[in-house]
Amino acid sequence: MKSLHLLLLLLFTGVISLAKEIKIVAVPSTAKIYIDGAYVGDGIISTTIRKKDDFIAIKIENAGFVTLQTKVYFKDKRNAYEFTLKKDDFYDSSTESANANKFFNVNVSDKYIEAAKDEKGASLLVWKMIHQILLNYYSEIATSDMLSGFVQTPWSKTSFGEANTQVRTRVTVKESNLGGKLTYSIKIESQQAPLSSNREESFINTDRVLKQYEQLIPEFQSRIGSL
């Protein structure tokens, strides 16, 4: 009988040694925790590492913070882990915008035509106003073609070390004259890429616009849509 008990004990101990339970704590407590790609909970979770798997892959994310990705290994003797997310300085320096990377239209106010006496003169007044607005945000204009009604700024890059990202912003304005009315279409392009990459294909559109440009849209609407 004693031999049987010993055998059972050894078998039980062997099973235990093949897996161990750990606790993961995320700060802030609202952070979402993923294990091997699957969402498992917010803030605090318990999970199991099996010896045959060697490790588990952890991802922790929360809006306004830099996403953390790491691994916890079976051979690590700790049973509890706390991960504190870093603040995302890009998130804090930007706002979400429904107008990012898409054209929005501004109908030129009739007051421009009244002030210039004709539509041609109004186009010149608006053209000058567009440049004034853009030069409030950029030191120079990259492309300016009055004949085609096209204006574009250069890319302006800003780096965010904590978020390991860089953001570039460019503004494009083109005359569209929708419905026979003097109209301009304006687009704020906002793209981000890893801080270490300068390859063109690394930049992807983001729906966040740096706060330094957030007044550009209402300024176009108020200064071109009215005189």
N, C-alpha and C positions, 0 to 999 in steps of 0.2 A: 504493500500500500504506500509505504514511504517513497518507494521508487517512482510510483505513478504520480504522486504529488510533486516530486522533484521534476519529473518530465514535463508536467503541465506548467510548472513555474518557469522552466527554461523556455518552453514554447511561447508563453505569454510575454516573457521578457524579450524574446526575439522579435515578436510582433511589434512591441512598443518601440524597440530600437530602429525599426524600419520607418517610423514616422514620428514627427513631433509637432505639437501645437504651439503656435506663436501668436502674440498680440501685436497689432499694428495701430499706432496712434498718429493721426494727422492733425496738424495745426495750420490753418484754422479748422475748427470742428465741422465746418460745412463742406470741407473738401471731399470730393468723390474719390474712392479707392477702387482700383482695378487690379485684379490678380490674373496674370497670364491672359490679359486682354478682356477679361469678363468683369463687369461691375459687381462689387460685393457689398458696398455700403458706404456710409459717410462717417468721417471722424474717427471712430474706433471699430476695429473688426478683429475677429479671431479666425485663424486659418491653419491649415496643416501642410507641412512640408514632408514629402515622402523621400526616403533615402535614395530610391532608384531614380528620382527626378533631379537630384542634386541641388536644385535651387528653384525659386519662384520669381517671376518678373513682376515688379510692382510699378504701377503708375498712379500718381496722385495729382489731381487738378482741381482748380477753383478759379472762378472768374476774378481777375485782378491780381492773380499770382502766377508765377512761373511754374509751368508743369514740371513735376519731378518724376524721373524714371530711374529705377535702380533694381538691384537683385538682392535677395536674401538667400544665403546658402545653408544647406542642411548641416554642414559641419560647424557653422557658427554656433557657439554655445549659448548665446543670448536667447531668451524666450520672449522678450518684448522690445519693440523698436518705436521710436518717436521721430517723425519727420516733419520739419517746419518749412513751409513753403516761403520762398522769397517774394517780396512784392514785385509786381510787373510794372516797371517804370514806363513802358510804352502804353500800357492800359491807363495808367494815371495821367499820362500826358495827351490822351486822345479821347474822342467821343465817338459813339456809334452814329453813323449817318446813312440814311436811306438813299442819299444822293451820291454817295461815293462811287466812282468809276462808271457813272452813267450821265448822259446829257440831260440837263433840265433847261426849259425854255423860258426866256424873259421877253415879253412883248414890250417894245419901246414905247414909252409914253408919248401921247399926241402932243404933249407940251414941247417936246423937242422939235417937232415939225412946225409948231406955232412960232417957236423962238427963231428957227432957221429959215422960215418962210416956205421951204420946200423939203421934200424927202431927201434929196441929195445933200443939202446942207445939214439936215438932221443926222444923216449917216456919219458925216464928218464930226459933228459934236459928240455923238455916241462913241465913235472910234477913239476920240481923245479921252473920253471918260473911262472907257475900258482900260486903256493904258494907265491912267491915273490910279485906278483901283488895283490893278495887278502890281504896280510899282510900290504900293503900300505893303506888299507881302514878299516881293522879289526885288533884288537889286538890278535885275536886267530882264529883257525880253529876248527869248531865243529866236522866235520867228514872228514877223509882222508883215502881212501882205494885205494892204487895203483893197486892192483890186478884187481879190477873191474873198475878202472879209474873214481872214483867218489870222488868229493870234495864238501863240503858244509860249509858255514859260519854259525854262530849262528844268530839269529834275533838281529838286532840293533834297539832300539826304540828311537824315538825323540818326545817330546811333544810340542804342540803349543797351548798356553793358550788362545790367542785371538780367534783362530778358534775352540777352544774346541775340539781338535782332537789330536790323537797320530798316528804316522806313524812308521811302522816297515819295515826293509829292510833286505833281505837275498839273498845271491848269491849261485847258484848251478852250478857246472861244471861237465860234464860227457863225457867220451870218446865215440865217436859214429862211427868213421871210415866209413863215408859215401862214397860209390862208391869205396871201397878198399883203400881210402886214409886216412892217419892219420888225424882225425878230432875231434874237441871238440865242444860240444854244451853247451852254457852258458845262464843262465837265472837270471835276476835281479827281485826278487819278491818285490813288493811295495804294502803294504796294510795299510789301515787306519781304525780307530775305534773311537768312542766317548772317550774323555779324561777320563771319569769316569768308563769305562768298561775295564776289562781285560779278559773277556770271549772269548774263541777262535772263537766262531761263530760271534762275533761282528766285527771281522776284515774282510774287503772286499777289493778286488783288486782296485787299482787306477792307472790311466794311467799317473800319475805324479811321477817322481823320484827325490829324494832330490839332490840338486846341488852338494853335496859332493861326489855323486856317478856317476855323469854324464860323467866323463872321464874314467870310468871303461871299458865301451864297446870299445871305440877307443883304449884304452891301450891294451886290449886283442887282438884286430885286428892287431895292429902295432907290438906288441912284440912276439906274437905267429905266426902270419901270415908272419913274417919276423924275421931275426936274427940280 
